[in-house]
Amino acid sequence: MNILVIGGGGREHAIIKKLRENPEVETIWALPGNGGIAADAVCEPVKATDIEGIVAFAKSHPVDYAVVAPDDPLVLGCVDALEAEGIPCFGPRARAAIIEGSKVFSKNLMKKYGIPTAAYEVFDDPAAALRYLETAPLPAVIKADGLALGKGVLIAMTREEAFAAVREIMEEKKFGASGNQIVIEEFLEGPEVSVLSFTDGETVVPMVSSMDHKRAGDGDTGLNTGGMGTVAPNPYYTEAVAAECMERIFLPTIRAMKAEDREFRGCLYFGLMITKDGPKVIEYNCRFGDPETQVVLPLLESDLLTVMRAVTAGTLSACPVTFRNGHACCVVLASEGYPLSYGKGYEITIPPQTLPHVYVAGAALKDGKLVTSGGRVLGVTAVADTLEEAVREAYALSDTIAFKNKYMRHDIGRRALAAK
């Protein structure tokens, strides 16, 4: 079986490595892939947002199944375009991907169907937003409506920060057209939990919960990033919380999308806050999270391709999905200076025994050598029986990897360990 995977980051590398475990898989093409993914798939220089180019490639190659992983091509209708050519896909169609593509849509959906989330207001006029913020409770959370590489959410502790955030998003257009509308919502407090789920539009199968570490520096300091590391499972996601989430959030969301004629098939990501009033939705993503995927998929015992095809076929209820009882920790190795400016082109050395634990995010091949090409360069994942062991091993493996300007947080998993 030949598979096409759209995307080129650490998440895609984790998906590709897991798909490779199925003996029926022959060729995997990655568009565009990266220098590290090239060891596990045939990479072709077609951008993930080039829908026409992706379709042309798929039509000229014997593709049996496609996995569209990133948010941009999903929102742009990549699944719709491939399915129109008769290629079955894992991932939601554009009408369903709007659940991530528009925060205004998702907040209004939750309000309409009674799904617990933070109180909010929507603005398309910066002057009106600034007037509202003159008396709004602080801290305030200000979100660009559209996709913004995971960086379109700003937490304002003061009125000055709130005013600056509105001007940055709506007037200076830091995130382009994604900032034409904004959501201003109440600041929720409590531990955050990420739950990825398989769904075919009827059945929802949550994966192992995880805890992301968004801030660049130790102790959750510094700028927000795409994620500096993850652990799974998340100790705050107890059986009682999981049951409440299924009843009040997961199933109601799937049913709401179907009621809106936006049936969701693929991976639906629930970003949750466990507040004193119970779990609430911070955000939805229409795809696997990054770097959550790098700790969740290594714990998956079931065959990923079989599960994905069941999602596509609408037969998920008949497909067993199991996870091992262990723990996983992923440490992200970044370029010093990320998420702002950083150097590129530095050679990466990875010992052979470490390689199976590495997911490559921002690296390219130059003269046959792997070199840094992005802010988040690698994710290093260890799986063990206990979280302590997984954290210790992930850092031990990370220490075996070398490249100039290597940077990482040294406290991934610390909050989770303190909660146990």
Residue pairs with C-beta under 8 A, 6 or more apart in sequence:
1 22
1 24
1 25
1 26
1 64
1 65
1 305
2 25
2 26
2 27
2 28
2 29
2 61
2 62
2 63
2 64
2 65
3 19
3 25
3 27
3 28
3 29
3 63
3 64
3 65
3 66
3 67
3 305
4 28
4 29
4 31
4 54
4 57
4 58
4 61
4 63
4 65
4 66
4 67
4 87
5 12
5 15
5 16
5 19
5 28
5 29
5 30
5 31
5 33
5 41
5 66
5 67
5 69
6 12
6 31
6 48
6 54
6 66
6 67
6 68
6 69
6 70
6 73
6 78
7 30
7 31
7 48
7 68
7 69
7 70
7 73
8 30
8 31
8 32
8 33
8 34
8 37
8 43
8 48
9 34
9 70
9 290
9 361
9 362
9 376
10 290
10 291
10 293
10 294
10 332
10 359
10 360
10 361
10 376
10 378
10 379
11 69
11 70
11 288
11 289
11 290
11 291
11 293
11 294
11 359
12 30
12 33
12 37
12 69
12 70
13 34
13 36
13 37
13 40
13 359
13 360
13 361
14 293
14 294
14 297
14 298
14 359
14 379
15 67
15 69
15 288
15 293
15 297
15 304
16 28
16 30
16 37
16 40
16 41
17 40
17 297
17 359
18 297
18 298
18 300
18 304
19 25
19 28
19 67
19 304
19 305
20 28
20 40
21 303
21 304
22 303
22 304
22 305
22 306
24 305
25 305
27 42
28 40
28 41
28 42
29 41
29 42
29 43
29 44
29 57
29 61
29 63
30 37
30 38
30 41
30 42
30 43
30 44
31 43
31 44
31 46
31 47
31 48
31 53
31 54
31 57
32 43
32 44
32 45
32 46
32 47
32 48
33 41
33 42
33 43
33 44
34 43
34 360
34 361
34 362
34 363
34 364
34 373
35 360
35 363
35 364
35 365
35 366
35 370
35 371
35 373
36 358
36 359
36 360
36 361
36 363
36 370
36 378
37 43
37 360
38 365
44 57
46 53
46 54
46 57
47 53
48 54
48 70
48 72
48 73
49 72
49 73
49 76
51 73
51 76
51 77
51 78
51 81
54 73
54 78
54 81
54 82
55 81
55 82
55 85
58 66
58 82
58 85
58 87
59 85
63 87
64 88
65 87
65 88
65 89
65 90
65 305
65 308
65 309
65 312
66 79
66 82
66 87
66 88
66 89
66 90
67 89
67 90
67 91
67 308
68 74
68 78
68 79
68 82
68 89
68 90
68 91
68 287
69 91
69 287
69 288
70 287
71 97
71 100
71 101
71 147
71 285
71 286
71 287
72 147
74 91
74 92
74 94
74 97
74 100
74 101
74 266
74 286
74 287
75 94
75 97
75 98
75 100
75 101
75 147
75 286
76 94
77 93
77 94
78 89
78 91
79 89
79 91
79 92
79 93
79 94
79 97
79 266
80 93
80 94
82 89
83 89
83 93
88 309
88 312
89 312
90 266
90 267
90 308
90 309
90 311
90 312
91 97
91 265
91 266
91 267
91 286
91 287
92 99
92 264
92 265
92 266
92 268
92 286
93 265
94 101
95 261
95 262
96 257
96 262
96 263
96 264
96 265
96 266
96 286
97 286
98 105
98 106
98 262
99 105
99 106
99 109
99 257
99 262
99 264
99 268
99 284
99 286
100 106
100 147
100 269
100 283
100 284
100 285
100 286
100 287
101 146
101 147
101 286
102 145
102 146
103 143
103 144
103 145
103 146
103 183
103 283
104 122
104 145
104 181
104 183
106 283
106 284
107 117
107 120
107 122
107 183
107 185
108 122
109 115
109 253
109 256
109 257
109 260
110 116
110 117
110 253
110 281
111 117
112 256
113 252
113 253
113 255
113 256
113 259
114 252
115 248
115 249
115 252
115 253
115 256
115 281
116 248
116 249
116 277
116 278
116 279
116 280
116 281
117 185
117 280
117 281
117 282
118 141
118 185
118 186
118 187
118 188
118 280
118 282
119 185
119 186
120 183
120 184
120 185
120 186
121 132
121 183
121 184
121 185
122 181
122 182
122 183
123 129
123 132
123 170
123 181
123 182
123 184
124 180
124 181
126 166
126 167
126 170
126 171
129 166
129 170
129 182
129 184
130 163
130 166
132 184
133 140
133 156
133 159
133 162
133 163
133 166
133 184
134 159
136 162
136 184
137 186
137 187
138 156
138 157
138 158
138 159
138 162
138 187
139 155
139 156
139 157
139 187
140 155
140 156
140 162
140 184
140 185
140 186
140 187
141 153
141 154
141 155
141 156
141 184
141 185
141 186
141 187
142 153
142 154
142 155
142 156
142 162
142 165
142 166
142 169
142 182
142 183
142 184
143 152
143 153
143 154
143 182
143 183
143 184
143 185
144 152
144 153
144 169
144 175
144 178
144 179
144 182
145 178
145 179
145 180
145 181
145 182
145 183
146 152
146 175
146 176
146 177
146 178
146 179
146 180
147 178
148 175
148 178
148 179
149 226
150 224
150 226
150 227
151 175
151 224
151 226
151 339
152 169
152 175
152 178
152 179
153 224
153 283
154 161
154 165
154 168
154 169
155 187
156 162
156 164
156 165
166 182
168 174
169 175
169 179
169 182
170 179
170 180
170 182
173 179
188 273
188 275
188 280
188 282
189 273
189 275
189 276
190 273
190 274
190 275
190 276
191 211
191 234
191 236
191 273
191 274
191 415
191 419
192 211
192 212
192 271
192 272
192 273
192 274
192 282
193 209
193 210
193 211
193 234
193 236
193 237
193 241
193 272
193 273
193 274
193 279
194 209
194 210
194 211
194 212
194 230
194 234
194 269
194 270
194 271
194 272
194 289
194 292
195 206
195 207
195 209
195 210
195 237
195 245
195 250
195 269
195 270
195 272
196 206
196 207
196 210
196 267
196 268
196 269
196 270
196 288
196 289
196 292
196 293
196 296
197 204
197 205
197 206
197 207
197 250
197 267
197 268
197 269
197 270
198 204
198 205
198 207
198 267
198 307
198 308
198 311
198 316
198 321
199 205
199 254
199 264
199 265
199 266
199 267
199 268
199 311
199 316
200 265
200 310
200 311
200 312
200 313
200 314
200 315
200 316
200 317
201 254
201 257
201 258
201 263
201 264
201 265
201 314
202 254
202 258
202 314
202 316
202 317
203 316
203 317
204 246
204 250
204 251
204 254
204 268
205 307
205 316
205 321
206 242
206 245
206 246
206 250
207 296
207 300
207 321
207 323
208 232
208 233
208 295
208 296
208 299
208 300
208 323
209 232
209 233
209 234
209 237
209 242
210 230
210 231
210 232
210 233
210 234
210 289
210 292
210 295
210 296
211 230
211 231
211 232
211 234
211 236
211 415
211 416
212 227
212 229
212 230
212 289
212 291
212 292
213 220
213 227
213 228
213 229
213 230
213 409
213 411
213 412
214 220
214 224
214 225
214 227
214 228
215 221
215 222
215 223
215 224
215 225
215 228
216 222
216 223
216 224
216 225
216 228
216 334
216 338
216 339
216 409
217 409
218 409
218 410
218 411
219 411
223 339
223 340
224 339
225 334
225 338
225 339
225 375
225 376
226 290
226 291
226 339
226 375
226 376
227 289
227 290
227 291
227 292
227 332
227 376
228 332
228 334
228 376
228 408
228 409
228 412
229 291
229 329
229 330
229 331
229 332
229 379
229 408
229 409
229 412
229 413
230 291
230 292
230 294
230 295
230 328
230 329
230 330
230 412
231 295
231 327
231 328
231 329
231 330
231 387
231 390
231 391
231 412
231 413
231 416
232 292
232 295
232 296
232 299
232 327
232 328
233 327
234 416
235 387
235 416
235 419
235 420
236 274
236 419
237 274
241 274
241 279
244 278
244 279
245 270
245 272
245 279
248 278
248 279
249 270
249 272
249 279
249 281
250 270
253 268
253 270
253 281
253 284
254 264
254 268
257 263
257 264
258 264
264 286
265 311
265 312
265 314
266 286
266 287
266 311
267 286
267 287
267 288
268 284
268 285
268 286
269 284
269 285
269 286
269 287
269 288
269 289
269 292
270 281
270 284
271 281
271 282
271 283
271 284
271 285
272 279
272 280
272 281
272 282
273 279
273 280
273 282
288 296
290 361
291 330
291 332
291 359
291 376
291 379
294 330
294 359
294 379
294 381
295 328
295 329
295 330
295 381
296 328
297 304
298 328
298 381
298 383
299 323
299 324
299 326
299 328
299 383
300 321
300 322
300 323
301 322
301 323
301 324
302 319
302 320
302 321
302 322
306 319
307 316
307 319
307 321
310 316
310 318
310 319
324 383
325 385
326 383
326 384
326 385
326 386
326 390
327 383
327 384
327 385
327 386
327 387
327 389
327 390
328 381
328 382
328 383
328 384
328 390
329 381
329 382
329 387
329 390
329 391
329 393
329 394
329 412
329 413
330 359
330 379
330 380
330 381
330 394
330 412
331 379
331 380
331 394
331 395
331 398
331 408
331 409
331 412
332 361
332 376
332 378
332 379
332 380
332 408
332 409
333 376
333 377
333 378
333 379
333 380
333 398
333 401
333 403
333 406
333 407
333 408
334 342
334 375
334 376
334 377
334 406
334 407
334 408
335 342
335 343
335 344
335 346
335 362
335 372
335 374
335 375
335 377
335 405
335 406
335 407
336 342
336 343
336 405
336 406
336 407
337 343
337 375
337 405
337 407
338 375
338 376
338 407
339 375
342 375
342 405
343 372
343 404
343 405
344 371
344 372
344 373
344 374
345 366
345 371
345 372
345 373
346 371
346 372
346 403
346 404
346 405
347 369
347 370
347 371
347 403
347 404
348 363
348 369
348 370
348 371
348 372
348 377
348 378
348 401
348 402
348 403
349 401
349 402
349 403
350 358
350 370
350 378
350 400
350 401
351 400
351 401
353 400
354 380
354 397
354 400
354 401
357 380
357 381
357 382
357 394
357 397
358 378
358 379
358 380
358 381
358 401
359 378
359 379
359 380
359 381
360 370
360 377
360 378
361 374
361 376
361 377
361 378
361 379
362 372
362 373
362 374
362 375
362 376
362 377
362 378
363 370
363 371
363 372
363 373
363 374
363 377
363 378
364 370
364 371
364 373
365 371
372 403
372 404
372 405
377 403
377 406
378 401
380 394
380 397
380 398
380 401
381 394
382 389
382 390
382 391
382 392
382 393
382 394
382 396
382 397
383 390
384 390
384 393
387 413
387 416
387 417
387 420
388 417
390 413
391 412
391 413
391 417
394 412
395 410
395 412
398 408
